[in-house]
Amino acid sequence: MSAKVLERFPAGSPRGSWTAEEYAARRRTEGQPATVVMDLKSDAFLVVVPTGDED
């Protein structure tokens, strides 16, 4: 599965993943299937939406 990153939020922020979750919730109300994932390598929460596999 491929995904497009809509936004990045630093994991070390005082609010943790809340800002990422709030951003994803706003995208979902707009009809985008946004999900929050953790990127351990960059220590950030990513808001992603799936993209079609182009195999």
PDBQT receptor file of N, H, CA, C and O in Angstrom, charges set to zero:
ATOM      1  N   MET A   1       0.847  -1.178   0.000  1.00  0.00    +0.000 N 
ATOM      2  CA  MET A   1       0.000   0.000   0.000  1.00  0.00    +0.000 C 
ATOM      3  C   MET A   1       0.893   1.243   0.000  1.00  0.00    +0.000 C 
ATOM      4  O   MET A   1       1.881   1.316   0.731  1.00  0.00    +0.000 OA
ATOM      5  N   SER A   2       0.535   2.189  -0.812  1.00  0.00    +0.000 N 
ATOM      6  H   SER A   2      -0.267   2.130  -1.406  1.00  0.00    +0.000 HD
ATOM      7  CA  SER A   2       1.257   3.461  -0.856  1.00  0.00    +0.000 C 
ATOM      8  C   SER A   2       0.454   4.511  -0.113  1.00  0.00    +0.000 C 
ATOM      9  O   SER A   2      -0.767   4.412   0.007  1.00  0.00    +0.000 OA
ATOM     10  N   ALA A   3       1.153   5.513   0.380  1.00  0.00    +0.000 N 
ATOM     11  H   ALA A   3       2.145   5.594   0.283  1.00  0.00    +0.000 HD
ATOM     12  CA  ALA A   3       0.479   6.586   1.111  1.00  0.00    +0.000 C 
ATOM     13  C   ALA A   3       1.125   7.916   0.784  1.00  0.00    +0.000 C 
ATOM     14  O   ALA A   3       2.324   7.995   0.516  1.00  0.00    +0.000 OA
ATOM     15  N   LYS A   4       0.320   8.951   0.811  1.00  0.00    +0.000 N 
ATOM     16  H   LYS A   4      -0.654   8.887   1.029  1.00  0.00    +0.000 HD
ATOM     17  CA  LYS A   4       0.791  10.318   0.613  1.00  0.00    +0.000 C 
ATOM     18  C   LYS A   4       0.795  11.010   1.970  1.00  0.00    +0.000 C 
ATOM     19  O   LYS A   4      -0.195  10.946   2.699  1.00  0.00    +0.000 OA
ATOM     20  N   VAL A   5       1.891  11.667   2.314  1.00  0.00    +0.000 N 
ATOM     21  H   VAL A   5       2.695  11.719   1.722  1.00  0.00    +0.000 HD
ATOM     22  CA  VAL A   5       1.992  12.399   3.573  1.00  0.00    +0.000 C 
ATOM     23  C   VAL A   5       1.380  13.774   3.381  1.00  0.00    +0.000 C 
ATOM     24  O   VAL A   5       1.821  14.549   2.532  1.00  0.00    +0.000 OA
ATOM     25  N   LEU A   6       0.358  14.073   4.178  1.00  0.00    +0.000 N 
ATOM     26  H   LEU A   6       0.000  13.444   4.868  1.00  0.00    +0.000 HD
ATOM     27  CA  LEU A   6      -0.281  15.386   4.116  1.00  0.00    +0.000 C 
ATOM     28  C   LEU A   6       0.415  16.402   5.007  1.00  0.00    +0.000 C 
ATOM     29  O   LEU A   6       0.545  17.571   4.645  1.00  0.00    +0.000 OA
ATOM     30  N   GLU A   7       0.862  15.949   6.176  1.00  0.00    +0.000 N 
ATOM     31  H   GLU A   7       0.756  14.999   6.470  1.00  0.00    +0.000 HD
ATOM     32  CA  GLU A   7       1.459  16.868   7.153  1.00  0.00    +0.000 C 
ATOM     33  C   GLU A   7       2.328  16.084   8.125  1.00  0.00    +0.000 C 
ATOM     34  O   GLU A   7       2.097  14.898   8.361  1.00  0.00    +0.000 OA
ATOM     35  N   ARG A   8       3.331  16.755   8.686  1.00  0.00    +0.000 N 
ATOM     36  H   ARG A   8       3.519  17.718   8.494  1.00  0.00    +0.000 HD
ATOM     37  CA  ARG A   8       4.223  16.170   9.703  1.00  0.00    +0.000 C 
ATOM     38  C   ARG A   8       4.119  16.995  10.987  1.00  0.00    +0.000 C 
ATOM     39  O   ARG A   8       3.997  18.220  10.952  1.00  0.00    +0.000 OA
ATOM     40  N   PHE A   9       4.172  16.294  12.116  1.00  0.00    +0.000 N 
ATOM     41  H   PHE A   9       4.271  15.300  12.144  1.00  0.00    +0.000 HD
ATOM     42  CA  PHE A   9       4.132  16.951  13.419  1.00  0.00    +0.000 C 
ATOM     43  C   PHE A   9       5.213  16.341  14.289  1.00  0.00    +0.000 C 
ATOM     44  O   PHE A   9       5.274  15.117  14.409  1.00  0.00    +0.000 OA
ATOM     45  N   PRO A  10       6.075  17.153  14.905  1.00  0.00    +0.000 N 
ATOM     46  CA  PRO A  10       7.152  16.604  15.734  1.00  0.00    +0.000 C 
ATOM     47  C   PRO A  10       6.601  15.841  16.938  1.00  0.00    +0.000 C 
ATOM     48  O   PRO A  10       5.677  16.299  17.611  1.00  0.00    +0.000 OA
ATOM     49  N   ALA A  11       7.175  14.690  17.190  1.00  0.00    +0.000 N 
ATOM     50  H   ALA A  11       7.925  14.318  16.643  1.00  0.00    +0.000 HD
ATOM     51  CA  ALA A  11       6.713  13.865  18.305  1.00  0.00    +0.000 C 
ATOM     52  C   ALA A  11       7.053  14.489  19.646  1.00  0.00    +0.000 C 
ATOM     53  O   ALA A  11       6.397  14.198  20.647  1.00  0.00    +0.000 OA
ATOM     54  N   GLY A  12       8.055  15.332  19.682  1.00  0.00    +0.000 N 
ATOM     55  H   GLY A  12       8.588  15.568  18.870  1.00  0.00    +0.000 HD
ATOM     56  CA  GLY A  12       8.480  15.938  20.937  1.00  0.00    +0.000 C 
ATOM     57  C   GLY A  12       7.697  17.173  21.335  1.00  0.00    +0.000 C 
ATOM     58  O   GLY A  12       8.037  17.827  22.321  1.00  0.00    +0.000 OA
ATOM     59  N   SER A  13       6.656  17.506  20.589  1.00  0.00    +0.000 N 
ATOM     60  H   SER A  13       6.380  16.975  19.788  1.00  0.00    +0.000 HD
ATOM     61  CA  SER A  13       5.889  18.704  20.947  1.00  0.00    +0.000 C 
ATOM     62  C   SER A  13       5.133  18.469  22.251  1.00  0.00    +0.000 C 
ATOM     63  O   SER A  13       4.841  17.323  22.591  1.00  0.00    +0.000 OA
ATOM     64  N   PRO A  14       4.813  19.524  22.981  1.00  0.00    +0.000 N 
ATOM     65  CA  PRO A  14       4.141  19.374  24.272  1.00  0.00    +0.000 C 
ATOM     66  C   PRO A  14       2.794  18.654  24.178  1.00  0.00    +0.000 C 
ATOM     67  O   PRO A  14       2.367  18.017  25.141  1.00  0.00    +0.000 OA
ATOM     68  N   ARG A  15       2.134  18.747  23.045  1.00  0.00    +0.000 N 
ATOM     69  H   ARG A  15       2.480  19.264  22.263  1.00  0.00    +0.000 HD
ATOM     70  CA  ARG A  15       0.820  18.114  22.916  1.00  0.00    +0.000 C 
ATOM     71  C   ARG A  15       0.907  16.719  22.319  1.00  0.00    +0.000 C 
ATOM     72  O   ARG A  15      -0.127  16.088  22.099  1.00  0.00    +0.000 OA
ATOM     73  N   GLY A  16       2.106  16.220  22.052  1.00  0.00    +0.000 N 
ATOM     74  H   GLY A  16       2.945  16.733  22.231  1.00  0.00    +0.000 HD
ATOM     75  CA  GLY A  16       2.265  14.874  21.510  1.00  0.00    +0.000 C 
ATOM     76  C   GLY A  16       1.557  14.704  20.185  1.00  0.00    +0.000 C 
ATOM     77  O   GLY A  16       1.713  15.525  19.281  1.00  0.00    +0.000 OA
ATOM     78  N   SER A  17       0.779  13.642  20.064  1.00  0.00    +0.000 N 
ATOM     79  H   SER A  17       0.652  12.975  20.798  1.00  0.00    +0.000 HD
ATOM     80  CA  SER A  17       0.096  13.341  18.805  1.00  0.00    +0.000 C 
ATOM     81  C   SER A  17      -1.226  14.088  18.646  1.00  0.00    +0.000 C 
ATOM     82  O   SER A  17      -1.870  13.963  17.605  1.00  0.00    +0.000 OA
ATOM     83  N   TRP A  18      -1.646  14.858  19.642  1.00  0.00    +0.000 N 
ATOM     84  H   TRP A  18      -1.122  14.960  20.488  1.00  0.00    +0.000 HD
ATOM     85  CA  TRP A  18      -2.951  15.519  19.564  1.00  0.00    +0.000 C 
ATOM     86  C   TRP A  18      -3.101  16.382  18.328  1.00  0.00    +0.000 C 
ATOM     87  O   TRP A  18      -4.131  16.326  17.657  1.00  0.00    +0.000 OA
ATOM     88  N   THR A  19      -2.088  17.181  18.016  1.00  0.00    +0.000 N 
ATOM     89  H   THR A  19      -1.252  17.226  18.562  1.00  0.00    +0.000 HD
ATOM     90  CA  THR A  19      -2.201  18.060  16.852  1.00  0.00    +0.000 C 
ATOM     91  C   THR A  19      -2.341  17.253  15.568  1.00  0.00    +0.000 C 
ATOM     92  O   THR A  19      -3.099  17.633  14.676  1.00  0.00    +0.000 OA
ATOM     93  N   ALA A  20      -1.621  16.152  15.469  1.00  0.00    +0.000 N 
ATOM     94  H   ALA A  20      -1.005  15.843  16.193  1.00  0.00    +0.000 HD
ATOM     95  CA  ALA A  20      -1.738  15.286  14.298  1.00  0.00    +0.000 C 
ATOM     96  C   ALA A  20      -3.130  14.655  14.235  1.00  0.00    +0.000 C 
ATOM     97  O   ALA A  20      -3.739  14.598  13.167  1.00  0.00    +0.000 OA
ATOM     98  N   GLU A  21      -3.630  14.185  15.372  1.00  0.00    +0.000 N 
ATOM     99  H   GLU A  21      -3.135  14.232  16.240  1.00  0.00    +0.000 HD
ATOM    100  CA  GLU A  21      -4.968  13.578  15.410  1.00  0.00    +0.000 C 
ATOM    101  C   GLU A  21      -6.051  14.599  15.050  1.00  0.00    +0.000 C 
ATOM    102  O   GLU A  21      -7.001  14.274  14.337  1.00  0.00    +0.000 OA
ATOM    103  N   GLU A  22      -5.907  15.823  15.542  1.00  0.00    +0.000 N 
ATOM    104  H   GLU A  22      -5.136  16.086  16.121  1.00  0.00    +0.000 HD
ATOM    105  CA  GLU A  22      -6.887  16.870  15.221  1.00  0.00    +0.000 C 
ATOM    106  C   GLU A  22      -6.850  17.205  13.732  1.00  0.00    +0.000 C 
ATOM    107  O   GLU A  22      -7.897  17.383  13.109  1.00  0.00    +0.000 OA
ATOM    108  N   TYR A  23      -5.650  17.290  13.162  1.00  0.00    +0.000 N 
ATOM    109  H   TYR A  23      -4.800  17.145  13.668  1.00  0.00    +0.000 HD
ATOM    110  CA  TYR A  23      -5.510  17.573  11.735  1.00  0.00    +0.000 C 
ATOM    111  C   TYR A  23      -6.145  16.451  10.920  1.00  0.00    +0.000 C 
ATOM    112  O   TYR A  23      -6.874  16.716   9.964  1.00  0.00    +0.000 OA
ATOM    113  N   ALA A  24      -5.877  15.211  11.288  1.00  0.00    +0.000 N 
ATOM    114  H   ALA A  24      -5.285  14.996  12.065  1.00  0.00    +0.000 HD
ATOM    115  CA  ALA A  24      -6.451  14.066  10.574  1.00  0.00    +0.000 C 
ATOM    116  C   ALA A  24      -7.976  14.062  10.685  1.00  0.00    +0.000 C 
ATOM    117  O   ALA A  24      -8.667  13.750   9.715  1.00  0.00    +0.000 OA
ATOM    118  N   ALA A  25      -8.499  14.403  11.848  1.00  0.00    +0.000 N 
ATOM    119  H   ALA A  25      -7.938  14.656  12.636  1.00  0.00    +0.000 HD
ATOM    120  CA  ALA A  25      -9.962  14.442  12.029  1.00  0.00    +0.000 C 
ATOM    121  C   ALA A  25     -10.592  15.489  11.106  1.00  0.00    +0.000 C 
ATOM    122  O   ALA A  25     -11.654  15.253  10.532  1.00  0.00    +0.000 OA
ATOM    123  N   ARG A  26      -9.938  16.643  10.966  1.00  0.00    +0.000 N 
ATOM    124  H   ARG A  26      -9.075  16.836  11.433  1.00  0.00    +0.000 HD
ATOM    125  CA  ARG A  26     -10.455  17.668  10.047  1.00  0.00    +0.000 C 
ATOM    126  C   ARG A  26     -10.438  17.165   8.608  1.00  0.00    +0.000 C 
ATOM    127  O   ARG A  26     -11.375  17.425   7.852  1.00  0.00    +0.000 OA
ATOM    128  N   ARG A  27      -9.379  16.443   8.218  1.00  0.00    +0.000 N 
ATOM    129  H   ARG A  27      -8.618  16.232   8.832  1.00  0.00    +0.000 HD
ATOM    130  CA  ARG A  27      -9.313  15.898   6.853  1.00  0.00    +0.000 C 
ATOM    131  C   ARG A  27     -10.412  14.861   6.641  1.00  0.00    +0.000 C 
ATOM    132  O   ARG A  27     -10.999  14.788   5.562  1.00  0.00    +0.000 OA
ATOM    133  N   ARG A  28     -10.693  14.050   7.683  1.00  0.00    +0.000 N 
ATOM    134  H   ARG A  28     -10.216  14.110   8.560  1.00  0.00    +0.000 HD
ATOM    135  CA  ARG A  28     -11.759  13.047   7.550  1.00  0.00    +0.000 C 
ATOM    136  C   ARG A  28     -13.122  13.693   7.390  1.00  0.00    +0.000 C 
ATOM    137  O   ARG A  28     -13.963  13.176   6.654  1.00  0.00    +0.000 OA
ATOM    138  N   THR A  29     -13.362  14.821   8.069  1.00  0.00    +0.000 N 
ATOM    139  H   THR A  29     -12.679  15.240   8.667  1.00  0.00    +0.000 HD
ATOM    140  CA  THR A  29     -14.657  15.502   7.898  1.00  0.00    +0.000 C 
ATOM    141  C   THR A  29     -14.785  16.074   6.495  1.00  0.00    +0.000 C 
ATOM    142  O   THR A  29     -15.896  16.323   6.028  1.00  0.00    +0.000 OA
ATOM    143  N   GLU A  30     -13.655  16.286   5.812  1.00  0.00    +0.000 N 
ATOM    144  H   GLU A  30     -12.752  16.083   6.191  1.00  0.00    +0.000 HD
ATOM    145  CA  GLU A  30     -13.654  16.761   4.431  1.00  0.00    +0.000 C 
ATOM    146  C   GLU A  30     -13.721  15.606   3.431  1.00  0.00    +0.000 C 
ATOM    147  O   GLU A  30     -13.728  15.824   2.220  1.00  0.00    +0.000 OA
ATOM    148  N   GLY A  31     -13.769  14.375   3.951  1.00  0.00    +0.000 N 
ATOM    149  H   GLY A  31     -13.763  14.198   4.935  1.00  0.00    +0.000 HD
ATOM    150  CA  GLY A  31     -13.910  13.218   3.082  1.00  0.00    +0.000 C 
ATOM    151  C   GLY A  31     -12.624  12.490   2.742  1.00  0.00    +0.000 C 
ATOM    152  O   GLY A  31     -12.656  11.542   1.958  1.00  0.00    +0.000 OA
ATOM    153  N   GLN A  32     -11.492  12.899   3.303  1.00  0.00    +0.000 N 
ATOM    154  H   GLN A  32     -11.467  13.670   3.940  1.00  0.00    +0.000 HD
ATOM    155  CA  GLN A  32     -10.235  12.204   3.060  1.00  0.00    +0.000 C 
ATOM    156  C   GLN A  32     -10.023  11.156   4.147  1.00  0.00    +0.000 C 
ATOM    157  O   GLN A  32     -10.219  11.448   5.327  1.00  0.00    +0.000 OA
ATOM    158  N   PRO A  33      -9.627   9.946   3.771  1.00  0.00    +0.000 N 
ATOM    159  CA  PRO A  33      -9.409   8.882   4.766  1.00  0.00    +0.000 C 
ATOM    160  C   PRO A  33      -8.057   9.025   5.464  1.00  0.00    +0.000 C 
ATOM    161  O   PRO A  33      -7.199   8.152   5.331  1.00  0.00    +0.000 OA
ATOM    162  N   ALA A  34      -7.862  10.096   6.192  1.00  0.00    +0.000 N 
ATOM    163  H   ALA A  34      -8.558  10.805   6.300  1.00  0.00    +0.000 HD
ATOM    164  CA  ALA A  34      -6.576  10.399   6.826  1.00  0.00    +0.000 C 
ATOM    165  C   ALA A  34      -6.345   9.548   8.070  1.00  0.00    +0.000 C 
ATOM    166  O   ALA A  34      -7.262   9.272   8.844  1.00  0.00    +0.000 OA
ATOM    167  N   THR A  35      -5.093   9.146   8.232  1.00  0.00    +0.000 N 
ATOM    168  H   THR A  35      -4.348   9.370   7.604  1.00  0.00    +0.000 HD
ATOM    169  CA  THR A  35      -4.664   8.333   9.367  1.00  0.00    +0.000 C 
ATOM    170  C   THR A  35      -3.368   8.905   9.920  1.00  0.00    +0.000 C 
ATOM    171  O   THR A  35      -2.562   9.464   9.176  1.00  0.00    +0.000 OA
ATOM    172  N   VAL A  36      -3.172   8.764  11.213  1.00  0.00    +0.000 N 
ATOM    173  H   VAL A  36      -3.828   8.310  11.817  1.00  0.00    +0.000 HD
ATOM    174  CA  VAL A  36      -1.926   9.206  11.841  1.00  0.00    +0.000 C 
ATOM    175  C   VAL A  36      -1.029   7.989  12.052  1.00  0.00    +0.000 C 
ATOM    176  O   VAL A  36      -1.457   6.968  12.590  1.00  0.00    +0.000 OA
ATOM    177  N   VAL A  37       0.219   8.119  11.619  1.00  0.00    +0.000 N 
ATOM    178  H   VAL A  37       0.567   8.949  11.182  1.00  0.00    +0.000 HD
ATOM    179  CA  VAL A  37       1.209   7.072  11.841  1.00  0.00    +0.000 C 
ATOM    180  C   VAL A  37       2.448   7.704  12.454  1.00  0.00    +0.000 C 
ATOM    181  O   VAL A  37       2.678   8.905  12.315  1.00  0.00    +0.000 OA
ATOM    182  N   MET A  38       3.240   6.892  13.129  1.00  0.00    +0.000 N 
ATOM    183  H   MET A  38       3.053   5.916  13.242  1.00  0.00    +0.000 HD
ATOM    184  CA  MET A  38       4.475   7.369  13.737  1.00  0.00    +0.000 C 
ATOM    185  C   MET A  38       5.641   6.973  12.852  1.00  0.00    +0.000 C 
ATOM    186  O   MET A  38       5.784   5.806  12.489  1.00  0.00    +0.000 OA
ATOM    187  N   ASP A  39       6.479   7.948  12.503  1.00  0.00    +0.000 N 
ATOM    188  H   ASP A  39       6.363   8.897  12.799  1.00  0.00    +0.000 HD
ATOM    189  CA  ASP A  39       7.712   7.677  11.775  1.00  0.00    +0.000 C 
ATOM    190  C   ASP A  39       8.842   7.709  12.792  1.00  0.00    +0.000 C 
ATOM    191  O   ASP A  39       9.292   8.779  13.204  1.00  0.00    +0.000 OA
ATOM    192  N   LEU A  40       9.293   6.535  13.190  1.00  0.00    +0.000 N 
ATOM    193  H   LEU A  40       8.927   5.666  12.856  1.00  0.00    +0.000 HD
ATOM    194  CA  LEU A  40      10.321   6.444  14.221  1.00  0.00    +0.000 C 
ATOM    195  C   LEU A  40      11.644   7.045  13.769  1.00  0.00    +0.000 C 
ATOM    196  O   LEU A  40      12.362   7.639  14.573  1.00  0.00    +0.000 OA
ATOM    197  N   LYS A  41      11.970   6.897  12.500  1.00  0.00    +0.000 N 
ATOM    198  H   LYS A  41      11.386   6.414  11.846  1.00  0.00    +0.000 HD
ATOM    199  CA  LYS A  41      13.244   7.402  11.991  1.00  0.00    +0.000 C 
ATOM    200  C   LYS A  41      13.348   8.914  12.132  1.00  0.00    +0.000 C 
ATOM    201  O   LYS A  41      14.400   9.431  12.510  1.00  0.00    +0.000 OA
ATOM    202  N   SER A  42      12.256   9.633  11.829  1.00  0.00    +0.000 N 
ATOM    203  H   SER A  42      11.402   9.212  11.522  1.00  0.00    +0.000 HD
ATOM    204  CA  SER A  42      12.294  11.097  11.932  1.00  0.00    +0.000 C 
ATOM    205  C   SER A  42      11.685  11.611  13.234  1.00  0.00    +0.000 C 
ATOM    206  O   SER A  42      11.646  12.820  13.462  1.00  0.00    +0.000 OA
ATOM    207  N   ASP A  43      11.202  10.695  14.100  1.00  0.00    +0.000 N 
ATOM    208  H   ASP A  43      11.233   9.713  13.915  1.00  0.00    +0.000 HD
ATOM    209  CA  ASP A  43      10.581  11.062  15.371  1.00  0.00    +0.000 C 
ATOM    210  C   ASP A  43       9.460  12.075  15.152  1.00  0.00    +0.000 C 
ATOM    211  O   ASP A  43       9.428  13.144  15.762  1.00  0.00    +0.000 OA
ATOM    212  N   ALA A  44       8.532  11.697  14.250  1.00  0.00    +0.000 N 
ATOM    213  H   ALA A  44       8.558  10.829  13.754  1.00  0.00    +0.000 HD
ATOM    214  CA  ALA A  44       7.424  12.592  13.917  1.00  0.00    +0.000 C 
ATOM    215  C   ALA A  44       6.152  11.780  13.685  1.00  0.00    +0.000 C 
ATOM    216  O   ALA A  44       6.193  10.614  13.294  1.00  0.00    +0.000 OA
ATOM    217  N   PHE A  45       5.027  12.437  13.937  1.00  0.00    +0.000 N 
ATOM    218  H   PHE A  45       4.994  13.385  14.254  1.00  0.00    +0.000 HD
ATOM    219  CA  PHE A  45       3.733  11.865  13.586  1.00  0.00    +0.000 C 
ATOM    220  C   PHE A  45       3.396  12.357  12.191  1.00  0.00    +0.000 C 
ATOM    221  O   PHE A  45       3.505  13.548  11.901  1.00  0.00    +0.000 OA
ATOM    222  N   LEU A  46       2.985  11.431  11.325  1.00  0.00    +0.000 N 
ATOM    223  H   LEU A  46       2.896  10.463  11.561  1.00  0.00    +0.000 HD
ATOM    224  CA  LEU A  46       2.630  11.773   9.957  1.00  0.00    +0.000 C 
ATOM    225  C   LEU A  46       1.144  11.563   9.753  1.00  0.00    +0.000 C 
ATOM    226  O   LEU A  46       0.583  10.564  10.204  1.00  0.00    +0.000 OA
ATOM    227  N   VAL A  47       0.503  12.507   9.072  1.00  0.00    +0.000 N 
ATOM    228  H   VAL A  47       0.958  13.318   8.705  1.00  0.00    +0.000 HD
ATOM    229  CA  VAL A  47      -0.891  12.332   8.674  1.00  0.00    +0.000 C 
ATOM    230  C   VAL A  47      -0.836  11.898   7.213  1.00  0.00    +0.000 C 
ATOM    231  O   VAL A  47      -0.349  12.632   6.353  1.00  0.00    +0.000 OA
ATOM    232  N   VAL A  48      -1.339  10.701   6.947  1.00  0.00    +0.000 N 
ATOM    233  H   VAL A  48      -1.735  10.105   7.645  1.00  0.00    +0.000 HD
ATOM    234  CA  VAL A  48      -1.248  10.119   5.608  1.00  0.00    +0.000 C 
ATOM    235  C   VAL A  48      -2.621   9.744   5.080  1.00  0.00    +0.000 C 
ATOM    236  O   VAL A  48      -3.559   9.500   5.840  1.00  0.00    +0.000 OA
ATOM    237  N   VAL A  49      -2.714   9.703   3.752  1.00  0.00    +0.000 N 
ATOM    238  H   VAL A  49      -1.953   9.901   3.135  1.00  0.00    +0.000 HD
ATOM    239  CA  VAL A  49      -3.893   9.166   3.068  1.00  0.00    +0.000 C 
ATOM    240  C   VAL A  49      -3.396   8.116   2.084  1.00  0.00    +0.000 C 
ATOM    241  O   VAL A  49      -2.335   8.280   1.481  1.00  0.00    +0.000 OA
ATOM    242  N   PRO A  50      -4.157   7.038   1.918  1.00  0.00    +0.000 N 
ATOM    243  CA  PRO A  50      -3.722   5.996   0.979  1.00  0.00    +0.000 C 
ATOM    244  C   PRO A  50      -3.795   6.514  -0.455  1.00  0.00    +0.000 C 
ATOM    245  O   PRO A  50      -4.639   7.341  -0.799  1.00  0.00    +0.000 OA
ATOM    246  N   THR A  51      -2.891   6.003  -1.269  1.00  0.00    +0.000 N 
ATOM    247  H   THR A  51      -2.205   5.331  -0.990  1.00  0.00    +0.000 HD
ATOM    248  CA  THR A  51      -2.914   6.286  -2.701  1.00  0.00    +0.000 C 
ATOM    249  C   THR A  51      -3.043   4.961  -3.431  1.00  0.00    +0.000 C 
ATOM    250  O   THR A  51      -2.721   3.907  -2.883  1.00  0.00    +0.000 OA
ATOM    251  N   GLY A  52      -3.507   5.018  -4.651  1.00  0.00    +0.000 N 
ATOM    252  H   GLY A  52      -3.769   5.874  -5.096  1.00  0.00    +0.000 HD
ATOM    253  CA  GLY A  52      -3.630   3.787  -5.435  1.00  0.00    +0.000 C 
ATOM    254  C   GLY A  52      -2.280   3.230  -5.785  1.00  0.00    +0.000 C 
ATOM    255  O   GLY A  52      -1.363   3.970  -6.141  1.00  0.00    +0.000 OA
ATOM    256  N   ASP A  53      -2.154   1.923  -5.684  1.00  0.00    +0.000 N 
ATOM    257  H   ASP A  53      -2.898   1.321  -5.394  1.00  0.00    +0.000 HD
ATOM    258  CA  ASP A  53      -0.908   1.266  -6.096  1.00  0.00    +0.000 C 
ATOM    259  C   ASP A  53      -0.832   1.300  -7.610  1.00  0.00    +0.000 C 
ATOM    260  O   ASP A  53      -1.775   0.906  -8.296  1.00  0.00    +0.000 OA
ATOM    261  N   GLU A  54       0.286   1.770  -8.128  1.00  0.00    +0.000 N 
ATOM    262  H   GLU A  54       1.052   2.090  -7.571  1.00  0.00    +0.000 HD
ATOM    263  CA  GLU A  54       0.445   1.889  -9.568  1.00  0.00    +0.000 C 
ATOM    264  C   GLU A  54       1.418   0.863 -10.089  1.00  0.00    +0.000 C 
ATOM    265  O   GLU A  54       2.415   1.206 -10.726  1.00  0.00    +0.000 OA
ATOM    266  N   ASP A  55       1.129  -0.410  -9.818  1.00  0.00    +0.000 N 
ATOM    267  H   ASP A  55       0.320  -0.688  -9.301  1.00  0.00    +0.000 HD
ATOM    268  CA  ASP A  55       2.004  -1.519 -10.272  1.00  0.00    +0.000 C 
ATOM    269  C   ASP A  55       1.722  -1.878 -11.693  1.00  0.00    +0.000 C 
ATOM    270  O   ASP A  55       2.356  -2.781 -12.239  1.00  0.00    +0.000 OA
TER     271      ASP A  55
